Amino acid sequence: MKALKIAGIILGALSLSVVLVASAVYATAAFGKAFIEKGLAGMMLESHQRILKIDGDLSVSFRPGLSIKLGRVSLSERGSDKPFAAFDSAHVSVQLLPLLSRRVVFDRIQLDGAQASLLRRQDGTLNIDDLLTKDKSGTITYAVGEIRIANARLNLRDEMGDRRFTLTNLNLSAGPLAGAARGKLEFSAHLAASNPEIDSTLSLAADYDYDVEKRRFGLSRIDSRYAGLIGPAGEFGGVRNDIDARLVLTGIEAGPDALKIARLNLLLDARAGATSVKGTLSSALVADLSALTVRLPDFAGELVIAHPKMPMQQIKLPFSGRLDVDFAKLSAVGNVSAQFDESQVKAEFNLVKPAPSFAPLAPLLLNFMLDIDKLNVDRYLPPSQRGGGRIAVKGDAQKLGLPALKNLDVRGTVNIGALQFAGAKARNARLVFKSAGGALELGAAHAPRAPGRHLLQRESTPARTPAPATG
């Protein structure tokens, strides 16, 4: 889903660049550079309150169509002289006959050093809204056979979410482009962001199909990759957290209110200090865009965790399960089954937002139940820490300060059929987890779990738990 959002932003900015070039080329071919500097600039100032400047040289040749080279062109923000978009140079080839009907048909566009700044304000409006408004006074239409953008920069500022994103060294190729088109897209860039802190490289290859007038946009055969840093270096134990992730989507079916992906494949390679994590995830995906729900009905994958100080050096964790998310209700429900070394692990969880009438500012509530058939803790400890003894359980819960949980209340149990620790053994061990306000309480539960009772029956209450998402 993130790949779709990035691609939409890219093509939106790309369309604005094409419109800017098309207007300049049309005016150049019809009237020359003097018209651009006076006539077109005046039209842009009158209709959009934006300042258009042509600072670079301009040359025209016919081989055999119209070939135009433009120097630097810039456009200001609406009602301001602050820069909005620009490019250092452009080389375009244009068909001649369509110009007679106020159509600009490019065979090819090459842009170098393009720059743009997109802003979403506190009220949700964009600084490009005036450029996206359809002009009823006889607009210049365009079509592009192929476009290539090299070494571009795109600044994105979101005042609603207090976030900033900067794409640099942006390279893009696409074609064809028009009001409605199907084609291939290739994109790569360096991404830097705040809230959260991101320093990474992105790449995306996909087939696209869109119609601007019908507000339809779709991607298929998506192959995207993310590599870099997420979060400040000191956030997790004072070490750098590097992530290399690749996402491949196949069999995409999109409609006005629905999205189906036959197969989503994720490859992950992450490192935090001396700990490395490699993983795979595969699943179908079903989304209801009007209800804002997403289902992963049959995900499966594997995690491989390695650390030089672990006795076995690495642990493999194959897993499978399902997940239903309701973004409108801020809820999720799912289950996971996994094989952890010699242990069989099953988990159920339910994440909900308490009803607004009950607690409008309450944090999210996570209920979970974890069942482990057997767990030999000694197997994962150095030999010096595997001494004999007995497992002692204190009556009072132990409290741990975890500021990361301040916006999440946790209620859950861990049931272990056979537990071995420090040479001692116990059967039917049960631990209870509770957190609130960033403090986690750990305690032992002595009452046995009733057979056949599940997480949602035991932990949720009607007053605090909305109905879970069903997708």
Helices and strands as residue ranges (DSSP letters): H 2-31, H 33-35, I 36-40, H 41-48, E 52-54, E 58-62, E 66-70, E 73-76, E 83-87, E 89-94, G 97-101, E 103-112, E 115-120, H 129-132, E 141-144, E 147-158, E 163-175, E 180-194, E 198-211, E 216-230, E 241-254, E 258-272, E 275-288, E 293-306, E 314-326, E 331-340, E 343-352, E 364-376, G 377-380, G 383-385, E 398-401, G 403-405, E 408-421, E 424-436, E 439-444, H 455-459
